[in-house]
Amino acid sequence: MPLFYDAQYWRDRADEALVIADTLTTPEAREPLLDIARAYRRLEVRAERYAAHDHMAPEAAETGSKG
């Protein structure tokens, strides 16, 4: 499955960004990381919605074609 459709991948990236943001002490440094984490969460939601609608059957993901 392409990473774009993998909600867990985006969830993990958001969590990593939040961990890094928690280590930063100034809002100027922290806010961009929080923005990135929010963007990753939006990608996570999109991937979940896509999977819920079953746009990519397992066979299509393996062959690279839509089914």
mmCIF file of the N, C-alpha and C atoms, coordinates in Angstrom:
data_MODEL
# 
_entry.id   MODEL 
# 
loop_
_atom_site.group_PDB 
_atom_site.id 
_atom_site.type_symbol 
_atom_site.label_atom_id 
_atom_site.label_alt_id 
_atom_site.label_comp_id 
_atom_site.label_asym_id 
_atom_site.label_entity_id 
_atom_site.label_seq_id 
_atom_site.pdbx_PDB_ins_code 
_atom_site.Cartn_x 
_atom_site.Cartn_y 
_atom_site.Cartn_z 
_atom_site.occupancy 
_atom_site.B_iso_or_equiv 
_atom_site.pdbx_formal_charge 
_atom_site.auth_seq_id 
_atom_site.auth_comp_id 
_atom_site.auth_asym_id 
_atom_site.auth_atom_id 
_atom_site.pdbx_PDB_model_num 
ATOM 1   N N  . MET A 1 1  ? 0.848   -1.174 0.000   1.00 0.00 ? 1  MET A N  1 
ATOM 2   C CA . MET A 1 1  ? 0.000   0.000  0.000   1.00 0.00 ? 1  MET A CA 1 
ATOM 3   C C  . MET A 1 1  ? 0.891   1.233  0.000   1.00 0.00 ? 1  MET A C  1 
ATOM 4   N N  . PRO A 1 2  ? 0.594   2.200  -0.874  1.00 0.00 ? 2  PRO A N  1 
ATOM 5   C CA . PRO A 1 2  ? 1.382   3.437  -0.873  1.00 0.00 ? 2  PRO A CA 1 
ATOM 6   C C  . PRO A 1 2  ? 1.260   4.146  0.474   1.00 0.00 ? 2  PRO A C  1 
ATOM 7   N N  . LEU A 1 3  ? 2.319   4.803  0.878   1.00 0.00 ? 3  LEU A N  1 
ATOM 8   C CA . LEU A 1 3  ? 2.324   5.489  2.179   1.00 0.00 ? 3  LEU A CA 1 
ATOM 9   C C  . LEU A 1 3  ? 1.206   6.510  2.308   1.00 0.00 ? 3  LEU A C  1 
ATOM 10  N N  . PHE A 1 4  ? 0.819   7.129  1.208   1.00 0.00 ? 4  PHE A N  1 
ATOM 11  C CA . PHE A 1 4  ? -0.225  8.143  1.283   1.00 0.00 ? 4  PHE A CA 1 
ATOM 12  C C  . PHE A 1 4  ? -1.504  7.570  1.882   1.00 0.00 ? 4  PHE A C  1 
ATOM 13  N N  . TYR A 1 5  ? -1.771  6.289  1.667   1.00 0.00 ? 5  TYR A N  1 
ATOM 14  C CA . TYR A 1 5  ? -2.995  5.667  2.134   1.00 0.00 ? 5  TYR A CA 1 
ATOM 15  C C  . TYR A 1 5  ? -2.826  4.943  3.468   1.00 0.00 ? 5  TYR A C  1 
ATOM 16  N N  . ASP A 1 6  ? -1.680  5.073  4.083   1.00 0.00 ? 6  ASP A N  1 
ATOM 17  C CA . ASP A 1 6  ? -1.377  4.365  5.329   1.00 0.00 ? 6  ASP A CA 1 
ATOM 18  C C  . ASP A 1 6  ? -1.562  5.312  6.519   1.00 0.00 ? 6  ASP A C  1 
ATOM 19  N N  . ALA A 1 7  ? -2.726  5.223  7.172   1.00 0.00 ? 7  ALA A N  1 
ATOM 20  C CA . ALA A 1 7  ? -3.044  6.123  8.286   1.00 0.00 ? 7  ALA A CA 1 
ATOM 21  C C  . ALA A 1 7  ? -2.040  5.987  9.418   1.00 0.00 ? 7  ALA A C  1 
ATOM 22  N N  . GLN A 1 8  ? -1.580  4.781  9.691   1.00 0.00 ? 8  GLN A N  1 
ATOM 23  C CA . GLN A 1 8  ? -0.624  4.570  10.781  1.00 0.00 ? 8  GLN A CA 1 
ATOM 24  C C  . GLN A 1 8  ? 0.682   5.312  10.523  1.00 0.00 ? 8  GLN A C  1 
ATOM 25  N N  . TYR A 1 9  ? 1.114   5.344  9.288   1.00 0.00 ? 9  TYR A N  1 
ATOM 26  C CA . TYR A 1 9  ? 2.335   6.074  8.930   1.00 0.00 ? 9  TYR A CA 1 
ATOM 27  C C  . TYR A 1 9  ? 2.199   7.544  9.317   1.00 0.00 ? 9  TYR A C  1 
ATOM 28  N N  . TRP A 1 10 ? 1.083   8.174  8.930   1.00 0.00 ? 10 TRP A N  1 
ATOM 29  C CA . TRP A 1 10 ? 0.878   9.597  9.222   1.00 0.00 ? 10 TRP A CA 1 
ATOM 30  C C  . TRP A 1 10 ? 0.675   9.833  10.715  1.00 0.00 ? 10 TRP A C  1 
ATOM 31  N N  . ARG A 1 11 ? 0.009   8.896  11.392  1.00 0.00 ? 11 ARG A N  1 
ATOM 32  C CA . ARG A 1 11 ? -0.173  8.990  12.849  1.00 0.00 ? 11 ARG A CA 1 
ATOM 33  C C  . ARG A 1 11 ? 1.194   8.988  13.539  1.00 0.00 ? 11 ARG A C  1 
ATOM 34  N N  . ASP A 1 12 ? 2.066   8.099  13.100  1.00 0.00 ? 12 ASP A N  1 
ATOM 35  C CA . ASP A 1 12 ? 3.409   8.024  13.685  1.00 0.00 ? 12 ASP A CA 1 
ATOM 36  C C  . ASP A 1 12 ? 4.202   9.299  13.433  1.00 0.00 ? 12 ASP A C  1 
ATOM 37  N N  . ARG A 1 13 ? 4.099   9.859  12.215  1.00 0.00 ? 13 ARG A N  1 
ATOM 38  C CA . ARG A 1 13 ? 4.816   11.102 11.910  1.00 0.00 ? 13 ARG A CA 1 
ATOM 39  C C  . ARG A 1 13 ? 4.293   12.238 12.789  1.00 0.00 ? 13 ARG A C  1 
ATOM 40  N N  . ALA A 1 14 ? 2.974   12.309 12.986  1.00 0.00 ? 14 ALA A N  1 
ATOM 41  C CA . ALA A 1 14 ? 2.408   13.357 13.843  1.00 0.00 ? 14 ALA A CA 1 
ATOM 42  C C  . ALA A 1 14 ? 2.901   13.205 15.271  1.00 0.00 ? 14 ALA A C  1 
ATOM 43  N N  . ASP A 1 15 ? 2.913   11.980 15.765  1.00 0.00 ? 15 ASP A N  1 
ATOM 44  C CA . ASP A 1 15 ? 3.403   11.745 17.127  1.00 0.00 ? 15 ASP A CA 1 
ATOM 45  C C  . ASP A 1 15 ? 4.864   12.156 17.270  1.00 0.00 ? 15 ASP A C  1 
ATOM 46  N N  . GLU A 1 16 ? 5.681   11.855 16.271  1.00 0.00 ? 16 GLU A N  1 
ATOM 47  C CA . GLU A 1 16 ? 7.096   12.252 16.318  1.00 0.00 ? 16 GLU A CA 1 
ATOM 48  C C  . GLU A 1 16 ? 7.230   13.771 16.354  1.00 0.00 ? 16 GLU A C  1 
ATOM 49  N N  . ALA A 1 17 ? 6.454   14.461 15.520  1.00 0.00 ? 17 ALA A N  1 
ATOM 50  C CA . ALA A 1 17 ? 6.518   15.920 15.501  1.00 0.00 ? 17 ALA A CA 1 
ATOM 51  C C  . ALA A 1 17 ? 6.101   16.499 16.851  1.00 0.00 ? 17 ALA A C  1 
ATOM 52  N N  . LEU A 1 18 ? 5.089   15.905 17.480  1.00 0.00 ? 18 LEU A N  1 
ATOM 53  C CA . LEU A 1 18 ? 4.647   16.387 18.790  1.00 0.00 ? 18 LEU A CA 1 
ATOM 54  C C  . LEU A 1 18 ? 5.704   16.150 19.869  1.00 0.00 ? 18 LEU A C  1 
ATOM 55  N N  . VAL A 1 19 ? 6.383   15.024 19.796  1.00 0.00 ? 19 VAL A N  1 
ATOM 56  C CA . VAL A 1 19 ? 7.457   14.745 20.763  1.00 0.00 ? 19 VAL A CA 1 
ATOM 57  C C  . VAL A 1 19 ? 8.559   15.788 20.627  1.00 0.00 ? 19 VAL A C  1 
ATOM 58  N N  . ILE A 1 20 ? 8.931   16.087 19.392  1.00 0.00 ? 20 ILE A N  1 
ATOM 59  C CA . ILE A 1 20 ? 9.981   17.094 19.174  1.00 0.00 ? 20 ILE A CA 1 
ATOM 60  C C  . ILE A 1 20 ? 9.494   18.460 19.638  1.00 0.00 ? 20 ILE A C  1 
ATOM 61  N N  . ALA A 1 21 ? 8.246   18.804 19.302  1.00 0.00 ? 21 ALA A N  1 
ATOM 62  C CA . ALA A 1 21 ? 7.698   20.103 19.705  1.00 0.00 ? 21 ALA A CA 1 
ATOM 63  C C  . ALA A 1 21 ? 7.715   20.259 21.218  1.00 0.00 ? 21 ALA A C  1 
ATOM 64  N N  . ASP A 1 22 ? 7.469   19.184 21.938  1.00 0.00 ? 22 ASP A N  1 
ATOM 65  C CA . ASP A 1 22 ? 7.479   19.243 23.403  1.00 0.00 ? 22 ASP A CA 1 
ATOM 66  C C  . ASP A 1 22 ? 8.857   19.560 23.975  1.00 0.00 ? 22 ASP A C  1 
ATOM 67  N N  . THR A 1 23 ? 9.900   19.323 23.203  1.00 0.00 ? 23 THR A N  1 
ATOM 68  C CA . THR A 1 23 ? 11.251  19.605 23.691  1.00 0.00 ? 23 THR A CA 1 
ATOM 69  C C  . THR A 1 23 ? 11.665  21.056 23.448  1.00 0.00 ? 23 THR A C  1 
ATOM 70  N N  . LEU A 1 24 ? 10.908  21.756 22.627  1.00 0.00 ? 24 LEU A N  1 
ATOM 71  C CA . LEU A 1 24 ? 11.267  23.131 22.266  1.00 0.00 ? 24 LEU A CA 1 
ATOM 72  C C  . LEU A 1 24 ? 10.690  24.102 23.290  1.00 0.00 ? 24 LEU A C  1 
ATOM 73  N N  . THR A 1 25 ? 11.442  25.133 23.586  1.00 0.00 ? 25 THR A N  1 
ATOM 74  C CA . THR A 1 25 ? 11.064  26.028 24.681  1.00 0.00 ? 25 THR A CA 1 
ATOM 75  C C  . THR A 1 25 ? 10.416  27.330 24.236  1.00 0.00 ? 25 THR A C  1 
ATOM 76  N N  . THR A 1 26 ? 10.562  27.703 22.973  1.00 0.00 ? 26 THR A N  1 
ATOM 77  C CA . THR A 1 26 ? 9.977   28.972 22.534  1.00 0.00 ? 26 THR A CA 1 
ATOM 78  C C  . THR A 1 26 ? 8.827   28.718 21.564  1.00 0.00 ? 26 THR A C  1 
ATOM 79  N N  . PRO A 1 27 ? 7.813   29.567 21.615  1.00 0.00 ? 27 PRO A N  1 
ATOM 80  C CA . PRO A 1 27 ? 6.695   29.411 20.681  1.00 0.00 ? 27 PRO A CA 1 
ATOM 81  C C  . PRO A 1 27 ? 7.134   29.504 19.219  1.00 0.00 ? 27 PRO A C  1 
ATOM 82  N N  . GLU A 1 28 ? 8.134   30.328 18.947  1.00 0.00 ? 28 GLU A N  1 
ATOM 83  C CA . GLU A 1 28 ? 8.630   30.498 17.578  1.00 0.00 ? 28 GLU A CA 1 
ATOM 84  C C  . GLU A 1 28 ? 9.216   29.200 17.038  1.00 0.00 ? 28 GLU A C  1 
ATOM 85  N N  . ALA A 1 29 ? 9.785   28.404 17.903  1.00 0.00 ? 29 ALA A N  1 
ATOM 86  C CA . ALA A 1 29 ? 10.347  27.117 17.495  1.00 0.00 ? 29 ALA A CA 1 
ATOM 87  C C  . ALA A 1 29 ? 9.294   26.022 17.522  1.00 0.00 ? 29 ALA A C  1 
ATOM 88  N N  . ARG A 1 30 ? 8.416   26.068 18.491  1.00 0.00 ? 30 ARG A N  1 
ATOM 89  C CA . ARG A 1 30 ? 7.434   25.005 18.703  1.00 0.00 ? 30 ARG A CA 1 
ATOM 90  C C  . ARG A 1 30 ? 6.286   25.050 17.690  1.00 0.00 ? 30 ARG A C  1 
ATOM 91  N N  . GLU A 1 31 ? 5.812   26.234 17.360  1.00 0.00 ? 31 GLU A N  1 
ATOM 92  C CA . GLU A 1 31 ? 4.619   26.360 16.514  1.00 0.00 ? 31 GLU A CA 1 
ATOM 93  C C  . GLU A 1 31 ? 4.764   25.712 15.132  1.00 0.00 ? 31 GLU A C  1 
ATOM 94  N N  . PRO A 1 32 ? 5.883   25.859 14.448  1.00 0.00 ? 32 PRO A N  1 
ATOM 95  C CA . PRO A 1 32 ? 6.006   25.174 13.150  1.00 0.00 ? 32 PRO A CA 1 
ATOM 96  C C  . PRO A 1 32 ? 5.889   23.648 13.268  1.00 0.00 ? 32 PRO A C  1 
ATOM 97  N N  . LEU A 1 33 ? 6.432   23.088 14.337  1.00 0.00 ? 33 LEU A N  1 
ATOM 98  C CA . LEU A 1 33 ? 6.314   21.640 14.528  1.00 0.00 ? 33 LEU A CA 1 
ATOM 99  C C  . LEU A 1 33 ? 4.874   21.244 14.819  1.00 0.00 ? 33 LEU A C  1 
ATOM 100 N N  . LEU A 1 34 ? 4.164   22.073 15.560  1.00 0.00 ? 34 LEU A N  1 
ATOM 101 C CA . LEU A 1 34 ? 2.748   21.794 15.824  1.00 0.00 ? 34 LEU A CA 1 
ATOM 102 C C  . LEU A 1 34 ? 1.943   21.888 14.533  1.00 0.00 ? 34 LEU A C  1 
ATOM 103 N N  . ASP A 1 35 ? 2.295   22.836 13.660  1.00 0.00 ? 35 ASP A N  1 
ATOM 104 C CA . ASP A 1 35 ? 1.636   22.931 12.353  1.00 0.00 ? 35 ASP A CA 1 
ATOM 105 C C  . ASP A 1 35 ? 1.875   21.669 11.534  1.00 0.00 ? 35 ASP A C  1 
ATOM 106 N N  . ILE A 1 36 ? 3.093   21.179 11.566  1.00 0.00 ? 36 ILE A N  1 
ATOM 107 C CA . ILE A 1 36 ? 3.424   19.953 10.849  1.00 0.00 ? 36 ILE A CA 1 
ATOM 108 C C  . ILE A 1 36 ? 2.621   18.782 11.416  1.00 0.00 ? 36 ILE A C  1 
ATOM 109 N N  . ALA A 1 37 ? 2.551   18.683 12.732  1.00 0.00 ? 37 ALA A N  1 
ATOM 110 C CA . ALA A 1 37 ? 1.787   17.603 13.363  1.00 0.00 ? 37 ALA A CA 1 
ATOM 111 C C  . ALA A 1 37 ? 0.317   17.675 12.957  1.00 0.00 ? 37 ALA A C  1 
ATOM 112 N N  . ARG A 1 38 ? -0.245  18.880 12.900  1.00 0.00 ? 38 ARG A N  1 
ATOM 113 C CA . ARG A 1 38 ? -1.640  19.032 12.478  1.00 0.00 ? 38 ARG A CA 1 
ATOM 114 C C  . ARG A 1 38 ? -1.820  18.599 11.022  1.00 0.00 ? 38 ARG A C  1 
ATOM 115 N N  . ALA A 1 39 ? -0.866  18.938 10.182  1.00 0.00 ? 39 ALA A N  1 
ATOM 116 C CA . ALA A 1 39 ? -0.941  18.524 8.775   1.00 0.00 ? 39 ALA A CA 1 
ATOM 117 C C  . ALA A 1 39 ? -0.878  17.002 8.664   1.00 0.00 ? 39 ALA A C  1 
ATOM 118 N N  . TYR A 1 40 ? -0.003  16.387 9.439   1.00 0.00 ? 40 TYR A N  1 
ATOM 119 C CA . TYR A 1 40 ? 0.075   14.920 9.431   1.00 0.00 ? 40 TYR A CA 1 
ATOM 120 C C  . TYR A 1 40 ? -1.230  14.305 9.922   1.00 0.00 ? 40 TYR A C  1 
ATOM 121 N N  . ARG A 1 41 ? -1.873  14.908 10.904  1.00 0.00 ? 41 ARG A N  1 
ATOM 122 C CA . ARG A 1 41 ? -3.159  14.394 11.390  1.00 0.00 ? 41 ARG A CA 1 
ATOM 123 C C  . ARG A 1 41 ? -4.219  14.479 10.287  1.00 0.00 ? 41 ARG A C  1 
ATOM 124 N N  . ARG A 1 42 ? -4.181  15.574 9.515   1.00 0.00 ? 42 ARG A N  1 
ATOM 125 C CA . ARG A 1 42 ? -5.134  15.682 8.407   1.00 0.00 ? 42 ARG A CA 1 
ATOM 126 C C  . ARG A 1 42 ? -4.886  14.586 7.377   1.00 0.00 ? 42 ARG A C  1 
ATOM 127 N N  . LEU A 1 43 ? -3.622  14.296 7.098   1.00 0.00 ? 43 LEU A N  1 
ATOM 128 C CA . LEU A 1 43 ? -3.312  13.206 6.174   1.00 0.00 ? 43 LEU A CA 1 
ATOM 129 C C  . LEU A 1 43 ? -3.761  11.862 6.738   1.00 0.00 ? 43 LEU A C  1 
ATOM 130 N N  . GLU A 1 44 ? -3.620  11.698 8.045   1.00 0.00 ? 44 GLU A N  1 
ATOM 131 C CA . GLU A 1 44 ? -4.075  10.474 8.704   1.00 0.00 ? 44 GLU A CA 1 
ATOM 132 C C  . GLU A 1 44 ? -5.587  10.294 8.499   1.00 0.00 ? 44 GLU A C  1 
ATOM 133 N N  . VAL A 1 45 ? -6.342  11.365 8.707   1.00 0.00 ? 45 VAL A N  1 
ATOM 134 C CA . VAL A 1 45 ? -7.797  11.299 8.554   1.00 0.00 ? 45 VAL A CA 1 
ATOM 135 C C  . VAL A 1 45 ? -8.161  10.979 7.110   1.00 0.00 ? 45 VAL A C  1 
ATOM 136 N N  . ARG A 1 46 ? -7.472  11.603 6.165   1.00 0.00 ? 46 ARG A N  1 
ATOM 137 C CA . ARG A 1 46 ? -7.742  11.311 4.760   1.00 0.00 ? 46 ARG A CA 1 
ATOM 138 C C  . ARG A 1 46 ? -7.471  9.850  4.440   1.00 0.00 ? 46 ARG A C  1 
ATOM 139 N N  . ALA A 1 47 ? -6.369  9.333  4.939   1.00 0.00 ? 47 ALA A N  1 
ATOM 140 C CA . ALA A 1 47 ? -6.029  7.935  4.689   1.00 0.00 ? 47 ALA A CA 1 
ATOM 141 C C  . ALA A 1 47 ? -7.076  7.014  5.300   1.00 0.00 ? 47 ALA A C  1 
ATOM 142 N N  . GLU A 1 48 ? -7.550  7.341  6.494   1.00 0.00 ? 48 GLU A N  1 
ATOM 143 C CA . GLU A 1 48 ? -8.587  6.526  7.136   1.00 0.00 ? 48 GLU A CA 1 
ATOM 144 C C  . GLU A 1 48 ? -9.886  6.561  6.336   1.00 0.00 ? 48 GLU A C  1 
ATOM 145 N N  . ARG A 1 49 ? -10.250 7.737  5.863   1.00 0.00 ? 49 ARG A N  1 
ATOM 146 C CA . ARG A 1 49 ? -11.473 7.859  5.060   1.00 0.00 ? 49 ARG A CA 1 
ATOM 147 C C  . ARG A 1 49 ? -11.338 7.070  3.764   1.00 0.00 ? 49 ARG A C  1 
ATOM 148 N N  . TYR A 1 50 ? -10.186 7.176  3.148   1.00 0.00 ? 50 TYR A N  1 
ATOM 149 C CA . TYR A 1 50 ? -9.952  6.451  1.906   1.00 0.00 ? 50 TYR A CA 1 
ATOM 150 C C  . TYR A 1 50 ? -10.074 4.951  2.141   1.00 0.00 ? 50 TYR A C  1 
ATOM 151 N N  . ALA A 1 51 ? -9.467  4.462  3.211   1.00 0.00 ? 51 ALA A N  1 
ATOM 152 C CA . ALA A 1 51 ? -9.535  3.036  3.535   1.00 0.00 ? 51 ALA A CA 1 
ATOM 153 C C  . ALA A 1 51 ? -10.969 2.625  3.868   1.00 0.00 ? 51 ALA A C  1 
ATOM 154 N N  . ALA A 1 52 ? -11.708 3.490  4.540   1.00 0.00 ? 52 ALA A N  1 
ATOM 155 C CA . ALA A 1 52 ? -13.081 3.171  4.911   1.00 0.00 ? 52 ALA A CA 1 
ATOM 156 C C  . ALA A 1 52 ? -13.971 3.013  3.681   1.00 0.00 ? 52 ALA A C  1 
ATOM 157 N N  . HIS A 1 53 ? -13.633 3.719  2.640   1.00 0.00 ? 53 HIS A N  1 
ATOM 158 C CA . HIS A 1 53 ? -14.398 3.605  1.403   1.00 0.00 ? 53 HIS A CA 1 
ATOM 159 C C  . HIS A 1 53 ? -13.853 2.502  0.503   1.00 0.00 ? 53 HIS A C  1 
ATOM 160 N N  . ASP A 1 54 ? -12.801 1.825  0.977   1.00 0.00 ? 54 ASP A N  1 
ATOM 161 C CA . ASP A 1 54 ? -12.231 0.672  0.275   1.00 0.00 ? 54 ASP A CA 1 
ATOM 162 C C  . ASP A 1 54 ? -11.874 0.994  -1.169  1.00 0.00 ? 54 ASP A C  1 
ATOM 163 N N  . HIS A 1 55 ? -11.219 2.135  -1.363  1.00 0.00 ? 55 HIS A N  1 
ATOM 164 C CA . HIS A 1 55 ? -10.807 2.500  -2.713  1.00 0.00 ? 55 HIS A CA 1 
ATOM 165 C C  . HIS A 1 55 ? -9.680  1.630  -3.234  1.00 0.00 ? 55 HIS A C  1 
ATOM 166 N N  . MET A 1 56 ? -8.902  1.072  -2.341  1.00 0.00 ? 56 MET A N  1 
ATOM 167 C CA . MET A 1 56 ? -7.788  0.248  -2.792  1.00 0.00 ? 56 MET A CA 1 
ATOM 168 C C  . MET A 1 56 ? -7.970  -1.166 -2.274  1.00 0.00 ? 56 MET A C  1 
ATOM 169 N N  . ALA A 1 57 ? -8.472  -2.014 -3.116  1.00 0.00 ? 57 ALA A N  1 
ATOM 170 C CA . ALA A 1 57 ? -8.574  -3.421 -2.755  1.00 0.00 ? 57 ALA A CA 1 
ATOM 171 C C  . ALA A 1 57 ? -7.158  -3.975 -2.629  1.00 0.00 ? 57 ALA A C  1 
ATOM 172 N N  . PRO A 1 58 ? -6.938  -4.969 -1.767  1.00 0.00 ? 58 PRO A N  1 
ATOM 173 C CA . PRO A 1 58 ? -5.582  -5.516 -1.600  1.00 0.00 ? 58 PRO A CA 1 
ATOM 174 C C  . PRO A 1 58 ? -4.943  -5.947 -2.911  1.00 0.00 ? 58 PRO A C  1 
ATOM 175 N N  . GLU A 1 59 ? -5.729  -6.501 -3.843  1.00 0.00 ? 59 GLU A N  1 
ATOM 176 C CA . GLU A 1 59 ? -5.170  -6.919 -5.122  1.00 0.00 ? 59 GLU A CA 1 
ATOM 177 C C  . GLU A 1 59 ? -4.674  -5.721 -5.915  1.00 0.00 ? 59 GLU A C  1 
ATOM 178 N N  . ALA A 1 60 ? -5.414  -4.627 -5.886  1.00 0.00 ? 60 ALA A N  1 
ATOM 179 C CA . ALA A 1 60 ? -5.017  -3.427 -6.623  1.00 0.00 ? 60 ALA A CA 1 
ATOM 180 C C  . ALA A 1 60 ? -3.746  -2.845 -6.054  1.00 0.00 ? 60 ALA A C  1 
ATOM 181 N N  . ALA A 1 61 ? -3.603  -2.860 -4.739  1.00 0.00 ? 61 ALA A N  1 
ATOM 182 C CA . ALA A 1 61 ? -2.402  -2.316 -4.105  1.00 0.00 ? 61 ALA A CA 1 
ATOM 183 C C  . ALA A 1 61 ? -1.179  -3.143 -4.490  1.00 0.00 ? 61 ALA A C  1 
ATOM 184 N N  . GLU A 1 62 ? -1.341  -4.448 -4.637  1.00 0.00 ? 62 GLU A N  1 
ATOM 185 C CA . GLU A 1 62 ? -0.205  -5.302 -4.994  1.00 0.00 ? 62 GLU A CA 1 
ATOM 186 C C  . GLU A 1 62 ? 0.198   -5.140 -6.439  1.00 0.00 ? 62 GLU A C  1 
ATOM 187 N N  . THR A 1 63 ? -0.770  -4.969 -7.339  1.00 0.00 ? 63 THR A N  1 
ATOM 188 C CA . THR A 1 63 ? -0.460  -4.910 -8.762  1.00 0.00 ? 63 THR A CA 1 
ATOM 189 C C  . THR A 1 63 ? -0.240  -3.497 -9.251  1.00 0.00 ? 63 THR A C  1 
ATOM 190 N N  . GLY A 1 64 ? -0.648  -2.524 -8.436  1.00 0.00 ? 64 GLY A N  1 
ATOM 191 C CA . GLY A 1 64 ? -0.492  -1.139 -8.827  1.00 0.00 ? 64 GLY A CA 1 
ATOM 192 C C  . GLY A 1 64 ? -1.640  -0.636 -9.680  1.00 0.00 ? 64 GLY A C  1 
ATOM 193 N N  . SER A 1 65 ? -2.700  -1.430 -9.839  1.00 0.00 ? 65 SER A N  1 
ATOM 194 C CA . SER A 1 65 ? -3.853  -1.009 -10.626 1.00 0.00 ? 65 SER A CA 1 
ATOM 195 C C  . SER A 1 65 ? -5.050  -0.842 -9.708  1.00 0.00 ? 65 SER A C  1 
ATOM 196 N N  . LYS A 1 66 ? -6.010  -0.064 -10.203 1.00 0.00 ? 66 LYS A N  1 
ATOM 197 C CA . LYS A 1 66 ? -7.248  0.101  -9.429  1.00 0.00 ? 66 LYS A CA 1 
ATOM 198 C C  . LYS A 1 66 ? -8.179  -1.039 -9.738  1.00 0.00 ? 66 LYS A C  1 
ATOM 199 N N  . GLY A 1 67 ? -8.870  -1.501 -8.661  1.00 0.00 ? 67 GLY A N  1 
ATOM 200 C CA . GLY A 1 67 ? -9.767  -2.620 -8.891  1.00 0.00 ? 67 GLY A CA 1 
ATOM 201 C C  . GLY A 1 67 ? -11.165 -2.362 -8.464  1.00 0.00 ? 67 GLY A C  1 
# 
